[in-house]
Amino acid sequence: MPAITSKSSEDVRRSASVVRTSENFLELVLAGAKDFLAGYDATFEFGGVFCPTRRKVAVGSPLTVRVRLGRRQPPVVLLGRVAWRRPGRHLEKIRAGIAVEFLASEQSKAEYLLNLGRAGSALKSRRRHERLPVDLPVNIHVPGSATGLLARLRDVGRGGAALTSLEPIPGDIDLVLEVSPPGAQVAMEFSARVAWSRAGEHDIGTGVEWRARDAGGARRIKEMVRRLAALSPHEPPVPTV
């Protein structure tokens, strides 16, 4: 059974987590960015984290890891799969838990949490809204271009969203995203601006901030997030990568 070699037993002991479950869903919750840093495992291709729990889950099962950022900050949610699990050994002070291997789309979130954990109280999260993990196709229209770009929506909130694509998305420009939330009869269009971009081995990750030009735009963003949250409030989307 694999063991964590880069983290002390005291670090793992402090990394308090809880488990929320339903028939087809597992969510692990870490108490904060410091616990994420203490349990982080860089040996996985896209990173991973050890979460203390006695829950027995099959290797390969999809799950989410929710990292709390404080009472007034929304948590960060990462998608992954169970890489391995180990039983606890009380006499050896080894805590039971699950190692989660993150999907390629979660690299930017993991780096963000690592930076928060390293900075401690010197750096605060700038997010004001929780991000929901999703997996939906989206069409991106770049002003001045006759052709659109195909991408996938990986997480979404009232402040912005994260995308993955095979083609690079131009940075620091305004875009129009065409999204078809479940239950919508026609696609919904949203104005956004590229906030960051990062090239991975298999795809390109891009973060966007919504640009609501008027009250109607803000209502559309709120309605899209509401529909996606209502789609399956207790179950993450099935990963495609």
LODREN-811604 format. One record per residue: residue number from 1; residue in three letters; x, y, z negated of N, C-alpha, C in turn. Coordinates in pm, 1 decimal. Layout:
BEGIN
lolo  nufi  nc1  nc2  nc3  cac1  cac2  cac3  cc1  cc2  cc3
NUM  ALA  X  Y  Z  X  Y  Z  X  Y  Z
...
This chain:
BEGIN
lolo  nufi  nc1  nc2  nc3  cac1  cac2  cac3  cc1  cc2  cc3
1  MET  84.4  -119.1  0.0  0.0  0.0  0.0  88.4  124.8  0.0
2  PRO  64.9  217.2  93.4  148.2  336.6  99.7  137.9  416.7  -28.2
3  ALA  242.5  489.4  -58.1  244.4  575.7  -175.4  297.8  711.7  -137.0
4  ILE  256.5  814.3  -208.5  304.3  948.8  -182.8  443.2  963.5  -242.6
5  THR  537.9  996.6  -161.3  674.6  1009.2  -209.4  716.9  1153.2  -225.6
6  SER  645.9  1245.0  -161.9  688.1  1384.7  -164.7  615.7  1465.9  -270.6
7  LYS  529.7  1402.0  -350.4  451.7  1475.2  -448.4  463.7  1406.7  -582.7
8  SER  475.0  1481.0  -686.7  487.8  1423.9  -819.6  354.1  1372.7  -869.1
9  SER  359.3  1283.0  -971.2  235.1  1231.6  -1029.3  155.2  1342.9  -1092.7
10  GLU  224.6  1443.1  -1147.7  155.1  1554.9  -1210.6  78.5  1636.1  -1108.1
11  ASP  135.8  1654.8  -987.9  66.9  1728.0  -881.8  -61.3  1655.6  -843.0
12  VAL  -50.5  1522.6  -825.7  -167.2  1444.1  -787.1  -271.8  1447.8  -896.9
13  ARG  -228.6  1443.7  -1024.1  -321.4  1444.3  -1136.2  -401.3  1573.7  -1139.7
14  ARG  -337.3  1684.3  -1104.7  -406.5  1812.9  -1108.7  -498.4  1831.8  -989.0
15  SER  -480.1  1752.1  -884.4  -555.5  1771.1  -761.5  -694.8  1713.7  -775.8
16  ALA  -777.5  1778.4  -857.5  -911.0  1728.4  -887.4  -998.4  1730.8  -763.3
17  SER  -1074.3  1625.6  -741.9  -1165.7  1619.7  -628.3  -1294.1  1552.8  -671.2
18  VAL  -1399.5  1579.9  -596.7  -1525.9  1510.6  -617.2  -1567.3  1451.9  -484.1
19  VAL  -1659.6  1359.1  -486.3  -1703.3  1290.9  -365.1  -1853.5  1305.8  -351.5
20  ARG  -1896.1  1346.2  -232.8  -2038.9  1349.2  -202.0  -2062.0  1247.3  -92.1
21  THR  -2162.1  1165.9  -108.6  -2182.9  1059.3  -12.1  -2328.7  1047.5  26.5
22  SER  -2350.3  993.4  145.3  -2480.0  945.8  188.0  -2451.5  818.5  265.5
23  GLU  -2549.5  763.9  331.3  -2532.2  633.6  395.8  -2419.1  634.5  497.8
24  ASN  -2408.5  739.5  578.8  -2309.6  741.6  685.6  -2215.3  859.8  673.8
25  PHE  -2192.7  904.7  552.5  -2115.7  1027.9  539.6  -2034.1  1028.2  412.2
26  LEU  -1913.6  1076.9  423.6  -1829.1  1093.7  306.4  -1765.4  1231.3  311.8
27  GLU  -1773.1  1302.1  202.1  -1708.7  1432.4  191.8  -1622.5  1435.2  66.4
28  LEU  -1497.3  1470.5  81.6  -1407.3  1486.7  -30.9  -1388.9  1635.3  -55.2
29  VAL  -1388.1  1675.0  -181.5  -1378.9  1816.7  -216.4  -1255.5  1840.1  -303.0
30  LEU  -1166.7  1927.6  -257.6  -1049.3  1966.1  -334.6  -1076.7  2099.6  -402.6
31  ALA  -1019.5  2116.2  -520.3  -1051.8  2232.6  -602.7  -995.4  2363.2  -548.4
32  GLY  -892.4  2357.6  -464.0  -836.6  2482.6  -412.8  -718.4  2459.1  -321.5
33  ALA  -662.2  2569.8  -268.7  -550.6  2561.5  -174.9  -425.3  2504.0  -240.5
34  LYS  -407.2  2528.3  -370.0  -290.5  2472.0  -439.1  -298.7  2319.8  -445.1
35  ASP  -418.4  2267.9  -466.3  -435.7  2123.0  -466.9  -415.8  2066.0  -326.7
36  PHE  -457.8  2141.5  -225.9  -435.2  2099.7  -87.9  -284.8  2092.1  -60.1
37  LEU  -211.8  2193.6  -104.3  -66.6  2195.4  -85.8  -1.1  2078.8  -158.6
38  ALA  -45.9  2050.5  -282.0  14.0  1942.5  -360.9  -8.7  1806.3  -295.9
39  GLY  -123.6  1788.7  -231.3  -155.0  1659.5  -171.5  -126.8  1649.9  -23.4
40  TYR  -75.3  1756.1  37.4  -55.9  1757.2  182.1  46.9  1653.1  224.9
41  ASP  20.6  1586.2  335.6  109.8  1483.8  388.7  145.7  1519.1  532.7
42  ALA  270.2  1560.2  553.7  316.0  1603.4  686.3  358.8  1486.4  774.2
43  THR  353.4  1363.2  722.8  395.5  1249.3  803.6  293.6  1214.6  911.5
44  PHE  169.8  1259.8  895.7  70.0  1239.6  1000.3  94.9  1337.3  1114.8
45  GLU  59.4  1297.6  1235.0  87.1  1379.3  1353.3  27.3  1519.0  1341.9
46  PHE  -96.1  1528.0  1293.9  -163.2  1657.3  1281.9  -183.8  1697.3  1135.9
47  GLY  -110.9  1634.2  1048.3  -122.1  1664.7  907.1  -230.6  1582.4  839.5
48  GLY  -226.0  1578.9  708.1  -325.6  1506.3  631.2  -314.2  1544.3  485.3
49  VAL  -398.1  1485.7  403.5  -396.7  1519.5  261.6  -443.5  1399.6  180.3
50  PHE  -388.1  1386.1  61.7  -429.8  1282.1  -31.5  -535.9  1338.9  -124.6
51  CYS  -647.1  1267.4  -136.8  -757.3  1311.4  -222.5  -784.2  1205.7  -328.6
52  PRO  -767.7  1237.6  -455.2  -795.7  1141.2  -562.2  -944.2  1103.0  -564.8
53  THR  -973.5  976.4  -560.5  -1109.7  925.2  -571.2  -1103.1  774.2  -586.4
54  ARG  -1201.6  716.0  -652.6  -1210.7  570.9  -665.1  -1306.7  511.7  -563.0
55  ARG  -1357.8  595.7  -478.4  -1452.4  550.0  -376.9  -1383.6  455.0  -278.8
56  LYS  -1447.2  342.4  -247.9  -1393.4  246.4  -152.0  -1449.9  276.6  -14.1
57  VAL  -1362.3  317.8  75.6  -1403.4  356.2  210.6  -1315.0  283.2  310.4
58  ALA  -1373.3  234.7  417.9  -1298.5  159.7  517.9  -1199.1  249.9  590.3
59  VAL  -1081.8  197.3  617.6  -981.6  269.9  695.2  -1038.6  300.9  833.6
60  GLY  -1019.2  422.5  879.0  -1072.1  465.6  1008.2  -1204.9  537.3  1000.7
61  SER  -1268.3  537.0  883.8  -1398.5  603.3  869.4  -1384.3  754.1  883.0
62  PRO  -1472.8  821.3  958.7  -1467.5  967.5  969.1  -1518.1  1031.5  840.9
63  LEU  -1461.5  1144.4  805.4  -1505.2  1217.4  687.2  -1463.9  1363.1  699.4
64  THR  -1504.3  1442.3  600.7  -1461.7  1581.1  594.8  -1395.0  1606.6  460.5
65  VAL  -1302.9  1701.5  460.3  -1239.9  1748.2  337.9  -1278.5  1894.4  320.9
66  ARG  -1342.5  1925.8  209.9  -1384.9  2062.2  181.0  -1293.4  2119.9  73.6
67  VAL  -1225.2  2228.7  107.3  -1131.4  2291.2  14.6  -1192.3  2421.5  -35.6
68  ARG  -1214.6  2429.7  -164.8  -1275.1  2549.4  -222.6  -1172.0  2661.6  -233.0
69  LEU  -1218.8  2783.4  -210.5  -1130.0  2899.6  -215.6  -1173.6  3001.1  -320.3
70  GLY  -1255.6  2961.2  -412.3  -1299.4  3052.8  -516.7  -1448.9  3073.4  -514.3
71  ARG  -1500.7  3133.7  -619.8  -1645.3  3150.8  -634.7  -1704.4  3240.1  -527.5
72  ARG  -1630.9  3338.8  -481.0  -1686.1  3434.6  -384.6  -1632.8  3413.3  -243.1
73  GLN  -1561.7  3303.8  -221.1  -1506.9  3275.4  -89.6  -1566.2  3145.6  -36.0
74  PRO  -1599.4  3141.4  91.9  -1650.4  3016.7  148.6  -1538.9  2913.8  157.3
75  PRO  -1570.7  2785.3  143.4  -1467.9  2681.8  153.6  -1422.2  2662.5  297.9
76  VAL  -1310.5  2594.7  313.6  -1261.6  2555.5  445.5  -1288.8  2406.5  461.7
77  VAL  -1349.4  2368.2  572.3  -1386.5  2229.5  596.9  -1301.2  2174.1  709.6
78  LEU  -1237.1  2059.5  685.9  -1151.1  1995.4  785.0  -1204.5  1857.3  818.3
79  LEU  -1196.9  1821.3  946.2  -1240.7  1689.7  992.2  -1123.1  1593.7  997.0
80  GLY  -1147.7  1468.8  959.7  -1040.7  1370.2  962.4  -1094.0  1229.3  955.1
81  ARG  -1001.7  1136.1  937.5  -1034.8  994.7  922.8  -953.5  935.4  808.6
82  VAL  -1005.0  829.4  751.2  -933.2  760.6  643.6  -812.9  688.6  702.9
83  ALA  -692.8  724.7  658.6  -571.0  659.6  706.3  -537.2  538.4  620.0
84  TRP  -550.1  553.1  489.6  -530.3  443.4  396.0  -589.2  481.9  260.8
85  ARG  -609.7  384.1  177.3  -657.9  407.2  42.3  -578.5  319.3  -52.3
86  ARG  -570.2  358.7  -178.6  -496.3  279.7  -275.9  -572.6  277.2  -408.8
87  PRO  -564.1  167.3  -479.7  -625.6  160.3  -612.7  -536.8  229.6  -714.9
88  GLY  -594.0  265.2  -826.0  -516.1  328.4  -931.2  -439.0  225.4  -1013.8
89  ARG  -328.6  270.4  -1068.3  -249.0  186.7  -1159.2  -223.7  269.4  -1284.7
90  HIS  -303.4  243.0  -1386.5  -299.0  325.8  -1507.5  -162.7  322.2  -1574.9
91  LEU  -103.9  204.1  -1588.7  23.7  191.6  -1658.2  135.9  263.8  -1584.7
92  GLU  126.8  267.6  -1452.1  228.8  334.8  -1372.3  192.2  480.2  -1343.4
93  LYS  78.4  524.6  -1397.9  30.3  661.6  -1379.1  14.0  696.0  -1231.1
94  ILE  -38.6  601.0  -1155.5  -67.9  621.7  -1013.7  -219.0  631.7  -998.6
95  ARG  -265.0  741.2  -943.8  -408.0  766.8  -934.1  -466.8  707.4  -806.7
96  ALA  -585.8  652.9  -816.9  -655.3  600.7  -699.7  -691.4  715.4  -606.4
97  GLY  -693.5  685.8  -476.3  -729.5  791.7  -383.1  -728.0  747.2  -238.5
98  ILE  -758.8  842.8  -153.7  -769.0  821.2  -9.5  -677.8  920.0  62.2
99  ALA  -604.5  870.5  161.0  -525.3  957.7  247.2  -607.0  988.4  372.0
100  VAL  -625.6  1116.0  399.2  -704.3  1160.4  513.8  -610.6  1213.1  621.4
101  GLU  -623.3  1160.2  740.1  -547.0  1209.0  855.2  -634.4  1304.1  934.3
102  PHE  -588.1  1427.8  955.0  -668.6  1528.5  1022.1  -670.7  1508.3  1173.4
103  LEU  -777.4  1556.8  1235.7  -785.0  1559.0  1380.5  -699.1  1672.6  1434.1
104  ALA  -666.3  1663.9  1561.9  -580.1  1765.5  1623.8  -641.2  1904.2  1613.3
105  SER  -773.5  1912.7  1616.1  -841.8  2042.6  1613.7  -828.1  2114.8  1480.5
106  GLU  -780.9  2044.9  1376.2  -777.6  2103.4  1241.6  -641.4  2161.4  1204.0
107  GLN  -546.7  2164.0  1296.9  -412.2  2209.5  1264.4  -407.8  2352.8  1211.6
108  SER  -481.5  2441.8  1276.2  -477.4  2581.7  1234.2  -535.7  2599.5  1094.1
109  LYS  -640.5  2523.3  1060.9  -698.7  2531.2  926.9  -600.1  2480.5  821.9
110  ALA  -531.6  2369.7  855.1  -436.4  2313.3  760.2  -322.2  2411.1  733.4
111  GLU  -272.1  2474.4  838.5  -163.7  2571.7  820.8  -211.6  2691.6  738.7
112  TYR  -334.0  2732.4  762.2  -391.8  2843.2  686.2  -397.5  2808.7  536.7
113  LEU  -442.5  2688.2  504.5  -451.6  2646.6  365.3  -313.9  2629.3  301.9
114  LEU  -218.0  2580.5  379.0  -81.6  2567.8  326.8  -23.9  2704.3  291.9
115  ASN  -48.7  2801.9  378.4  -0.1  2937.6  350.1  -66.3  2994.5  225.5
116  LEU  -196.1  2968.7  210.1  -265.5  3015.0  89.5  -207.9  2948.5  -35.1
117  GLY  -182.4  2817.9  -25.3  -129.5  2745.8  -140.0  9.5  2792.3  -179.0
118  ARG  92.1  2822.0  -79.2  227.9  2868.4  -108.1  228.1  3009.2  -165.2
119  ALA  136.9  3092.3  -117.0  133.7  3231.7  -161.8  68.5  3246.7  -298.7
120  GLY  -18.7  3152.8  -335.3  -86.4  3161.7  -464.2  -176.1  3284.1  -469.6
121  SER  -171.5  3355.5  -580.7  -257.8  3471.9  -601.2  -214.8  3591.5  -518.0
122  ALA  -97.5  3581.1  -452.3  -48.6  3694.2  -373.3  -124.0  3709.0  -242.0
123  LEU  -195.0  3604.7  -200.5  -265.9  3608.9  -73.3  -407.6  3558.7  -94.4
124  LYS  -503.4  3633.7  -46.4  -643.6  3597.3  -60.4  -701.6  3560.2  75.2
125  SER  -799.4  3472.8  72.9  -868.5  3437.6  194.9  -944.5  3558.3  248.9
126  ARG  -939.6  3575.2  382.2  -1010.9  3686.7  444.0  -1148.5  3645.9  496.2
127  ARG  -1181.6  3519.3  487.2  -1309.8  3473.9  536.9  -1423.1  3511.1  441.8
128  ARG  -1531.8  3559.6  499.3  -1648.0  3595.3  418.7  -1762.0  3496.9  436.2
129  HIS  -1751.7  3408.2  536.4  -1860.1  3315.8  564.6  -1805.1  3174.8  581.4
130  GLU  -1882.5  3079.7  532.8  -1842.3  2939.8  544.8  -1845.4  2896.5  690.4
131  ARG  -1751.9  2809.2  727.8  -1748.9  2752.2  861.5  -1809.3  2611.9  859.6
132  LEU  -1897.4  2584.5  954.6  -1958.6  2453.1  967.3  -1882.7  2373.3  1073.0
133  PRO  -1842.3  2249.6  1043.0  -1779.0  2167.8  1146.8  -1881.9  2124.3  1249.5
134  VAL  -1852.9  2144.9  1376.8  -1943.0  2107.2  1484.6  -1860.9  2049.1  1598.8
135  ASP  -1928.7  1997.8  1698.2  -1862.9  1949.3  1819.5  -1960.7  1965.4  1934.4
136  LEU  -1956.3  2083.3  1997.4  -2049.0  2115.4  2105.5  -1973.4  2172.8  2224.8
137  PRO  -2018.3  2142.1  2347.0  -1957.0  2206.0  2464.0  -1996.8  2352.8  2471.2
138  VAL  -1909.0  2434.8  2524.1  -1935.8  2577.4  2537.3  -1872.3  2627.9  2665.5
139  ASN  -1942.0  2716.7  2733.7  -1888.2  2782.1  2853.2  -1838.2  2920.6  2815.2
140  ILE  -1720.3  2954.2  2860.5  -1659.8  3082.5  2827.8  -1647.2  3165.8  2954.9
141  HIS  -1700.7  3287.1  2949.1  -1693.4  3377.9  3063.3  -1598.5  3492.5  3029.1
142  VAL  -1496.6  3507.1  3108.9  -1398.6  3614.0  3091.2  -1436.4  3729.2  3183.0
143  PRO  -1454.6  3851.1  3131.5  -1489.1  3965.3  3216.5  -1388.6  3982.4  3330.5
144  GLY  -1441.5  4001.7  3450.6  -1356.5  4020.8  3566.7  -1317.9  3893.4  3636.7
145  SER  -1356.3  3777.2  3580.2  -1323.1  3649.5  3641.3  -1449.4  3585.4  3696.2
146  ALA  -1438.5  3529.5  3815.9  -1555.0  3468.3  3879.6  -1580.7  3327.1  3828.1
147  THR  -1483.0  3265.8  3766.9  -1498.6  3129.8  3717.1  -1496.2  3129.1  3563.9
148  GLY  -1564.2  3033.5  3505.6  -1568.3  3020.9  3360.9  -1472.3  2913.1  3311.8
149  LEU  -1457.2  2906.8  3183.8  -1372.3  2806.1  3120.9  -1459.3  2713.7  3036.6
150  LEU  -1424.2  2586.8  3036.5  -1495.2  2489.5  2954.0  -1416.4  2467.3  2825.1
151  ALA  -1486.8  2463.2  2713.5  -1423.0  2441.6  2583.3  -1520.9  2368.1  2493.8
152  ARG  -1473.4  2336.7  2374.1  -1559.7  2273.6  2274.2  -1556.0  2356.7  2147.6
153  LEU  -1673.8  2376.9  2091.8  -1688.0  2448.4  1965.9  -1658.9  2351.0  1852.3
154  ARG  -1557.4  2382.5  1768.2  -1515.3  2291.1  1662.9  -1565.6  2331.9  1524.6
155  ASP  -1575.6  2461.1  1500.4  -1641.3  2507.3  1378.7  -1700.8  2643.8  1405.7
156  VAL  -1800.0  2680.8  1326.7  -1870.2  2805.5  1352.0  -1921.0  2862.7  1220.6
157  GLY  -1921.0  2993.4  1212.3  -1975.1  3065.2  1097.6  -2028.4  3198.7  1145.0
158  ARG  -2081.1  3276.3  1052.9  -2137.7  3405.9  1091.6  -2029.9  3506.8  1129.2
159  GLY  -1905.0  3477.8  1092.4  -1797.6  3570.9  1126.5  -1722.3  3535.3  1251.9
160  GLY  -1720.5  3406.9  1288.5  -1644.2  3365.7  1405.2  -1651.9  3216.5  1425.5
161  ALA  -1561.2  3165.1  1510.6  -1563.7  3023.2  1544.9  -1425.5  2980.0  1590.7
162  ALA  -1405.5  2848.8  1594.1  -1282.3  2790.3  1646.3  -1317.0  2701.9  1764.7
163  LEU  -1233.5  2707.1  1868.5  -1256.2  2632.6  1990.9  -1133.2  2550.8  2025.6
164  THR  -1154.0  2447.0  2104.7  -1042.9  2377.3  2167.6  -1070.5  2369.5  2317.0
165  SER  -965.0  2376.2  2396.1  -979.4  2372.7  2541.2  -853.6  2314.4  2602.4
166  LEU  -865.1  2268.8  2725.9  -749.4  2217.9  2797.6  -674.8  2330.7  2868.6
167  GLU  -747.6  2436.6  2903.0  -686.9  2551.7  2968.6  -668.4  2665.1  2867.9
168  PRO  -564.5  2745.7  2883.7  -544.8  2858.2  2791.3  -653.9  2962.8  2806.3
169  ILE  -695.0  3019.6  2696.1  -793.1  3128.0  2694.8  -716.7  3258.7  2673.7
170  PRO  -732.7  3356.0  2759.5  -657.7  3481.5  2744.5  -675.9  3542.2  2606.0
171  GLY  -568.7  3596.1  2550.4  -572.9  3649.3  2415.1  -605.8  3796.6  2408.6
172  ASP  -661.0  3836.8  2293.7  -689.7  3976.3  2263.3  -779.5  4041.9  2367.4
173  ILE  -880.3  3967.7  2413.1  -977.4  4023.8  2507.0  -1117.5  3985.7  2460.7
174  ASP  -1216.3  4056.1  2513.2  -1355.3  4023.8  2483.7  -1402.4  3911.2  2575.7
175  LEU  -1481.9  3821.1  2518.9  -1534.1  3707.6  2592.8  -1684.4  3697.7  2572.6
176  VAL  -1747.7  3619.0  2656.9  -1887.8  3582.7  2637.5  -1894.3  3431.5  2628.1
177  LEU  -1945.4  3380.3  2516.1  -1958.7  3237.0  2494.6  -2103.3  3196.6  2517.2
178  GLU  -2122.6  3093.6  2596.4  -2255.1  3040.8  2625.5  -2270.5  2908.5  2551.2
179  VAL  -2356.1  2908.6  2449.9  -2372.8  2791.8  2362.6  -2517.8  2745.6  2369.4
180  SER  -2536.9  2614.2  2366.8  -2672.0  2556.8  2366.3  -2692.5  2479.9  2236.4
181  PRO  -2734.9  2548.1  2130.0  -2759.7  2478.5  2002.6  -2874.4  2379.2  2017.4
182  PRO  -2874.4  2272.1  1939.9  -2985.8  2177.0  1945.1  -3118.3  2247.8  1919.9
183  GLY  -3217.0  2217.7  2005.3  -3348.2  2277.4  1989.6  -3368.8  2403.6  2072.0
184  ALA  -3260.5  2458.6  2126.5  -3272.7  2579.4  2208.7  -3314.1  2540.9  2350.2
185  GLN  -3412.8  2609.4  2404.9  -3459.3  2579.4  2540.2  -3365.1  2635.0  2644.9
186  VAL  -3297.8  2742.3  2613.5  -3199.9  2800.4  2705.4  -3072.1  2828.3  2627.7
187  ALA  -2962.6  2838.6  2700.6  -2834.4  2866.0  2636.4  -2834.6  3005.7  2574.8
188  MET  -2764.6  3020.9  2464.4  -2753.8  3149.4  2396.2  -2616.5  3208.3  2424.7
189  GLU  -2612.5  3339.2  2454.3  -2486.8  3406.1  2484.5  -2442.2  3491.2  2366.0
190  PHE  -2311.3  3487.1  2339.7  -2255.3  3560.3  2227.2  -2127.0  3630.8  2271.1
191  SER  -2113.9  3755.8  2232.5  -1992.0  3830.3  2259.9  -1891.4  3802.4  2149.3
192  ALA  -1765.7  3785.9  2187.1  -1661.4  3756.1  2089.3  -1528.8  3812.6  2138.5
193  ARG  -1433.1  3816.1  2048.4  -1298.3  3860.2  2082.8  -1199.3  3758.5  2028.3
194  VAL  -1097.8  3726.9  2108.0  -997.6  3628.9  2068.5  -916.3  3683.7  1951.4
195  ALA  -909.3  3606.5  1842.2  -834.7  3647.0  1723.3  -699.0  3578.8  1715.5
196  TRP  -691.8  3453.5  1761.8  -565.0  3380.6  1761.2  -572.3  3266.8  1861.8
197  SER  -455.7  3217.0  1900.0  -447.8  3103.8  1991.9  -324.1  3022.1  1957.8
198  ARG  -338.4  2889.8  1963.5  -225.2  2804.0  1931.1  -228.4  2681.5  2021.3
199  ALA  -117.5  2653.9  2090.5  -109.4  2539.9  2181.2  -67.8  2415.7  2104.4
200  GLY  -146.3  2309.2  2116.6  -113.7  2181.7  2055.8  -64.0  2084.6  2160.7
201  GLU  -37.9  1962.1  2117.6  14.0  1862.3  2210.9  -91.7  1816.2  2309.4
202  HIS  -218.3  1810.0  2263.6  -324.9  1756.6  2347.6  -423.5  1862.9  2396.1
203  ASP  -433.8  1974.3  2325.7  -526.4  2078.7  2367.8  -480.8  2212.0  2309.3
204  ILE  -558.4  2314.7  2335.2  -526.6  2449.5  2289.6  -635.1  2494.5  2193.0
205  GLY  -594.7  2539.3  2076.5  -690.2  2588.8  1978.8  -700.4  2740.1  1985.9
206  THR  -821.2  2790.6  1975.4  -845.4  2934.2  1983.7  -947.1  2975.5  1879.4
207  GLY  -919.6  3083.4  1810.3  -1014.5  3138.4  1715.1  -1074.1  3267.2  1768.4
208  VAL  -1203.4  3286.0  1751.7  -1270.1  3407.0  1800.5  -1349.2  3471.3  1687.2
209  GLU  -1364.1  3601.9  1695.0  -1449.0  3678.2  1603.3  -1569.3  3728.4  1681.7
210  TRP  -1688.2  3712.9  1623.6  -1808.9  3759.2  1691.6  -1809.7  3910.6  1702.3
211  ARG  -1865.9  3959.7  1811.0  -1882.9  4103.0  1833.5  -2031.1  4129.3  1856.0
212  ALA  -2102.9  4157.1  1748.7  -2245.7  4186.1  1757.2  -2262.6  4334.5  1789.2
213  ARG  -2307.9  4363.8  1907.9  -2321.0  4503.7  1951.7  -2440.9  4573.1  1889.2
214  ASP  -2539.9  4493.3  1845.8  -2659.7  4552.4  1788.9  -2721.7  4453.6  1691.2
215  ALA  -2834.8  4490.6  1633.1  -2901.5  4403.4  1536.8  -2946.2  4273.0  1602.5
216  GLY  -2983.1  4279.6  1731.1  -3025.2  4159.3  1802.1  -2912.2  4058.2  1812.3
217  GLY  -2790.1  4106.1  1838.1  -2675.5  4015.8  1845.4  -2647.2  3949.3  1712.8
218  ALA  -2658.2  4024.4  1605.1  -2637.2  3967.7  1471.0  -2741.8  3861.7  1439.8
219  ARG  -2866.4  3885.7  1482.2  -2972.6  3786.9  1457.8  -2947.2  3658.9  1537.1
220  ARG  -2897.0  3670.7  1660.0  -2868.9  3551.8  1740.7  -2758.8  3467.4  1676.4
221  ILE  -2655.8  3533.7  1624.9  -2547.9  3461.1  1557.5  -2602.8  3387.2  1436.3
222  LYS  -2683.0  3456.4  1357.3  -2742.0  3395.8  1237.6  -2830.6  3278.5  1274.6
223  GLU  -2909.2  3292.1  1382.7  -2998.5  3185.8  1425.3  -2919.8  3065.5  1475.6
224  MET  -2811.6  3088.2  1550.1  -2730.1  2977.0  1598.3  -2671.5  2898.0  1480.2
225  VAL  -2616.1  2968.6  1382.5  -2557.0  2901.0  1266.8  -2664.6  2824.5  1190.5
226  ARG  -2782.5  2884.2  1178.9  -2891.8  2817.3  1107.8  -2929.9  2687.1  1176.6
227  ARG  -2941.8  2690.3  1308.9  -2980.2  2569.9  1382.6  -2874.2  2461.2  1371.0
228  LEU  -2748.0  2499.4  1377.8  -2641.2  2401.0  1367.4  -2636.0  2342.0  1226.9
229  ALA  -2660.2  2424.3  1124.9  -2660.2  2374.9  987.7  -2777.2  2280.2  964.1
230  ALA  -2891.5  2310.0  1026.6  -3010.2  2226.6  1008.7  -3002.3  2097.1  1088.4
231  LEU  -2911.9  2090.2  1186.5  -2900.7  1970.6  1270.0  -2873.9  1847.7  1185.4
232  SER  -2779.2  1857.5  1093.0  -2748.2  1748.8  1002.0  -2674.6  1806.6  883.0
233  PRO  -2745.7  1858.4  785.3  -2684.1  1930.0  675.7  -2593.9  1844.2  588.5
234  HIS  -2603.7  1711.0  599.9  -2522.8  1627.7  513.8  -2430.7  1535.3  592.4
235  GLU  -2414.4  1560.0  719.7  -2331.0  1469.5  798.0  -2251.1  1547.8  900.0
236  PRO  -2118.0  1529.3  909.2  -2036.6  1598.9  1005.7  -2055.9  1542.1  1144.4
237  PRO  -2020.8  1614.8  1249.5  -2032.7  1561.5  1385.1  -1935.6  1447.4  1406.5
238  VAL  -1968.4  1357.7  1500.4  -1878.9  1247.9  1533.0  -1762.3  1303.2  1611.6
239  PRO  -1636.9  1287.7  1563.6  -1521.2  1344.2  1633.3  -1506.0  1283.3  1771.3
240  THR  -1461.2  1365.2  1866.9  -1439.6  1318.3  2002.9  -1293.1  1302.5  2034.2
241  VAL  -1202.5  1346.2  1944.5  -1059.6  1331.7  1967.7  -995.6  1272.3  1844.7
